[in-house]
Amino acid sequence: MTAVLFTRADLARSVAEELIGDSGNRWKHTAGVAARAAELAARLGLDPDILVTAAWLHDVGYAETIALTGFHPLDGAVHLSAEGWPARITGLVAYHSGARFVGAARGLAAELSAFPDERSLMADALTYADQTTGPSGLRVDTEARYTEMLLRQGPCSWNARVDPERRPHLRSITARVEHSLAAWTGHSLAA
């Protein structure tokens, strides 16, 4: 009999499916982000178990059953921490896609600070995967994704309020990841 090994990413997928699997586009988006994260991990030489795990879990805070503050990165990180997930994973979830800006504007910076903000290529790759995956799970351009999100959430949303700080931050992440992708591809071809 062959033993079946499950990775942490497999467990993360199961947790995400339990919490947001019936949420339509939110689930499609999450599955698309996880697929994009797997691709990025391979292309950037990152640990796929960490990146794909964080990708599956990045939006679990939208689940009504675990919502505490209504700020999904924080709510997801708090839930995952209580469930025993590693600090690195909870930190990646807490700070994905410029959450620090919205958290600060909402008065939740102290709560966010309970989680590590690693500001690394791994964190950038998670944000890039999120920002290059549209609501239906299909790949999109980062500017189109950001514009769609602002339109969907409205001009009075927290994301719109922090746009002057958050958008340049996300553009910097896009530039860093795309530079790393180009450099890694060039390195791989030269090897």
Summary of the structure (lengths in Angstrom):
residues: 191
radius of gyration: 16.1
end to end distance: 39.5
largest distance: 58.0
contacts: 617
relative contact order: 0.13
helix: 71%
strand: 1%
